[in-house]
Amino acid sequence: GENIVVWGHPKADHYRDMEAKKTMVPQEWTQRIRGRKTILWTPHHLIDLNATGTGTWQIWGDHILQLAMEHKELFFIIRPHPMMVGALVNNGVYTQSQMDRLMEKISKAENILWDSSSSYLPAFYAADAIITDGTTFSFEFLYTKKPILLTPRNMESFYQYEDMLESYYIVNRRDDIANFMNMIGKREDPLKEKRLAMYDKTFFIPTDCTVGE
């Protein structure tokens, strides 16, 4: 209607001046990151491949984790859905003892941080890119304007999925994940213009005030 203006979600205000937001990253994180390019990974908990969920751990999880441990020149923040660890055990992907050993392996990895803090915003501020499946983060991270690698499953009806396929990096095979990590390490981003065009098409964000204002 002519009397309606779509102004944007107040969450957009979290992503104003992303460089300044780097100061809000916990100091213990920055000491571990040591200036390395940082990739945030946010796997979902709906991992059952016989159901309609969007989680892709059973497809790509072990491979992404192995690549993360090999790419010491990068830093990785893993922030799974809070229910994902339970889902991996309850769905028989790992036994509890296997899950415990996996968590111990991650805790000992010098370039991996398991983020279970109360807010996801510090991870968004620290990250130079994200790997995600069909979570709300696959859309919200667009606010940061940073590269997004999508591991899609059952996302055909997801909001603006067709635009994502054109503007995001997409995992179709194993090499796509390694190529994305190498790209971030080299500070390359060939889809940047398309992603920013999707940003401009999707969000209307005022320049002289906050969305909240």
C-alpha positions as CSV (number, residue, x, y, z in Angstrom):
1,G,0.0,0.0,0.0
2,E,1.1,3.6,-0.6
3,N,0.9,4.3,3.1
4,I,3.4,1.5,4.0
5,V,7.2,1.8,4.0
6,V,9.2,-1.4,4.5
7,W,12.0,0.0,6.6
8,G,13.8,-3.1,7.8
9,H,14.3,-5.2,10.9
10,P,15.9,-3.6,14.0
11,K,18.4,-6.4,14.0
12,A,20.0,-4.6,11.1
13,D,21.3,-2.1,13.6
14,H,23.7,-4.7,15.0
15,Y,25.6,-4.6,11.7
16,R,26.3,-0.9,11.3
17,D,30.0,-0.2,11.0
18,M,31.2,-3.8,11.2
19,E,34.9,-2.7,11.5
20,A,34.0,-0.9,14.8
21,K,32.2,-4.0,16.0
22,K,35.5,-5.9,15.9
23,T,36.2,-4.2,19.3
24,M,33.3,-6.1,20.8
25,V,35.0,-9.5,20.1
26,P,36.1,-11.1,23.4
27,Q,39.8,-10.5,24.0
28,E,40.5,-14.1,24.6
29,W,39.2,-14.8,21.1
30,T,41.3,-12.2,19.4
31,Q,44.4,-13.6,21.2
32,R,43.6,-17.0,19.7
33,I,42.7,-15.7,16.3
34,R,46.0,-13.7,16.0
35,G,44.9,-11.8,12.9
36,R,43.9,-14.9,10.8
37,K,41.0,-14.9,8.5
38,T,38.1,-16.4,10.5
39,I,35.3,-18.6,9.3
40,L,32.1,-19.1,11.3
41,W,30.4,-22.5,10.9
42,T,26.8,-22.8,12.1
43,P,25.4,-26.3,11.6
44,H,21.7,-27.0,12.3
45,H,20.3,-29.7,14.5
46,L,17.7,-31.1,12.0
47,I,20.1,-33.7,10.6
48,D,17.9,-36.7,9.9
49,L,18.3,-37.3,6.2
50,N,15.0,-39.2,6.1
51,A,13.1,-36.1,7.3
52,T,12.6,-32.7,5.9
53,G,15.1,-30.8,8.0
54,T,17.8,-28.5,6.6
55,G,20.8,-29.7,8.7
56,T,23.7,-31.2,6.7
57,W,26.1,-32.5,9.3
58,Q,25.6,-36.1,8.1
59,I,26.6,-35.0,4.6
60,W,29.4,-32.5,5.2
61,G,30.1,-32.3,8.9
62,D,33.1,-34.6,9.3
63,H,34.6,-33.3,6.1
64,I,34.3,-29.6,7.1
65,L,35.8,-30.4,10.5
66,Q,38.7,-32.2,9.0
67,L,39.4,-29.4,6.5
68,A,39.2,-26.9,9.4
69,M,41.9,-28.8,11.3
70,E,44.1,-28.9,8.2
71,H,43.8,-25.2,7.4
72,K,45.9,-23.8,10.2
73,E,46.3,-20.5,8.4
74,L,42.6,-19.9,9.1
75,F,40.7,-19.7,12.3
76,F,37.3,-21.4,12.8
77,I,34.4,-20.6,15.1
78,I,31.9,-23.4,15.4
79,R,28.6,-22.3,16.8
80,P,26.0,-25.1,16.2
81,H,22.4,-25.0,17.1
82,P,22.1,-25.6,20.9
83,M,20.3,-28.9,20.2
84,M,22.8,-30.3,17.6
85,V,25.1,-32.2,19.9
86,G,22.1,-34.0,21.4
87,A,20.7,-34.6,17.9
88,L,24.0,-36.3,16.7
89,V,23.8,-38.7,19.7
90,N,20.0,-39.3,19.6
91,N,20.0,-40.0,15.9
92,G,22.8,-42.5,16.3
93,V,25.4,-40.5,14.2
94,Y,27.8,-40.8,17.2
95,T,27.6,-42.7,20.5
96,Q,28.1,-40.5,23.5
97,S,31.7,-41.7,23.9
98,Q,32.4,-40.9,20.3
99,M,30.8,-37.4,20.8
100,D,32.9,-36.9,23.9
101,R,36.1,-37.8,21.9
102,L,35.1,-35.5,19.1
103,M,34.5,-32.6,21.5
104,E,37.9,-33.3,23.1
105,K,39.5,-33.3,19.7
106,I,37.9,-29.9,18.8
107,S,39.0,-28.4,22.2
108,K,42.6,-29.3,21.5
109,A,42.6,-27.8,18.0
110,E,44.7,-24.6,18.1
111,N,42.7,-22.9,15.3
112,I,39.1,-23.9,16.3
113,L,36.8,-22.3,18.9
114,W,33.6,-24.0,20.0
115,D,31.2,-21.1,20.8
116,S,28.5,-21.8,23.2
117,S,28.2,-18.3,24.6
118,S,24.8,-16.6,25.2
119,S,24.9,-14.3,22.1
120,Y,25.9,-15.1,18.5
121,L,26.8,-11.5,17.8
122,P,30.5,-11.7,18.8
123,A,30.9,-14.6,16.4
124,F,29.3,-12.6,13.6
125,Y,31.6,-9.7,14.4
126,A,34.7,-11.8,14.5
127,A,33.9,-13.8,11.3
128,D,35.2,-12.9,7.9
129,A,32.9,-15.5,6.3
130,I,30.3,-18.1,7.2
131,I,29.5,-21.7,6.4
132,T,25.9,-22.5,7.1
133,D,23.0,-24.7,6.1
134,G,19.3,-23.8,6.2
135,T,19.4,-21.8,9.4
136,T,18.1,-18.2,9.9
137,F,21.8,-17.3,9.9
138,S,21.9,-18.0,6.1
139,F,19.8,-14.9,5.7
140,E,20.8,-12.8,8.7
141,F,24.5,-13.0,7.9
142,L,23.8,-11.2,4.7
143,Y,23.6,-8.0,6.8
144,T,27.3,-8.3,7.4
145,K,28.0,-8.2,3.6
146,K,30.6,-10.9,4.1
147,P,31.0,-14.2,2.0
148,I,28.5,-17.0,2.6
149,L,29.0,-20.7,1.8
150,L,25.6,-22.5,1.8
151,T,25.3,-26.2,2.3
152,P,21.7,-26.5,1.1
153,R,19.2,-29.3,1.8
154,N,15.4,-29.1,1.6
155,M,15.6,-25.3,1.1
156,E,13.5,-25.0,-2.1
157,S,10.8,-23.1,-0.2
158,F,13.3,-21.1,1.9
159,Y,12.9,-17.3,1.8
160,Q,14.7,-15.9,-1.3
161,Y,16.5,-19.2,-2.0
162,E,16.7,-18.5,-5.7
163,D,18.6,-15.3,-4.9
164,M,20.9,-17.2,-2.6
165,L,21.8,-19.6,-5.4
166,E,22.9,-16.7,-7.5
167,S,24.6,-14.7,-4.8
168,Y,26.1,-17.2,-2.3
169,Y,28.8,-19.8,-2.7
170,I,27.1,-23.2,-2.9
171,V,28.3,-26.6,-1.9
172,N,27.5,-29.2,-4.5
173,R,30.6,-31.4,-4.0
174,R,33.5,-31.7,-1.5
175,D,35.9,-29.6,-3.5
176,D,33.5,-26.6,-3.1
177,I,34.3,-26.5,0.6
178,A,38.1,-26.6,0.3
179,N,37.9,-24.0,-2.5
180,F,35.9,-21.6,-0.3
181,M,38.4,-21.9,2.5
182,N,41.3,-21.3,0.1
183,M,39.4,-18.3,-1.3
184,I,38.9,-16.7,2.1
185,G,42.6,-17.3,3.0
186,K,43.6,-15.5,-0.2
187,R,41.1,-12.7,0.5
188,E,39.2,-13.3,-2.7
189,D,35.5,-12.9,-3.2
190,P,34.3,-13.2,-6.8
191,L,30.6,-13.1,-5.9
192,K,30.8,-9.9,-3.8
193,E,29.0,-7.7,-6.3
194,K,26.1,-10.2,-6.7
195,R,25.8,-10.6,-3.0
196,L,25.8,-6.8,-2.4
197,A,23.1,-6.5,-5.2
198,M,21.0,-9.1,-3.2
199,Y,21.6,-7.0,0.0
200,D,20.4,-3.8,-1.8
201,K,17.4,-5.6,-3.2
202,T,16.5,-7.2,0.1
203,F,17.2,-4.6,2.8
204,F,16.3,-0.9,3.0
205,I,18.6,0.5,5.7
206,P,18.6,4.3,6.4
207,T,21.9,6.0,6.2
208,D,21.2,8.9,8.6
209,C,19.7,7.0,11.5
210,T,19.2,3.5,12.8
211,V,16.3,1.3,11.9
212,G,15.2,1.4,15.5
213,E,15.1,5.2,15.4
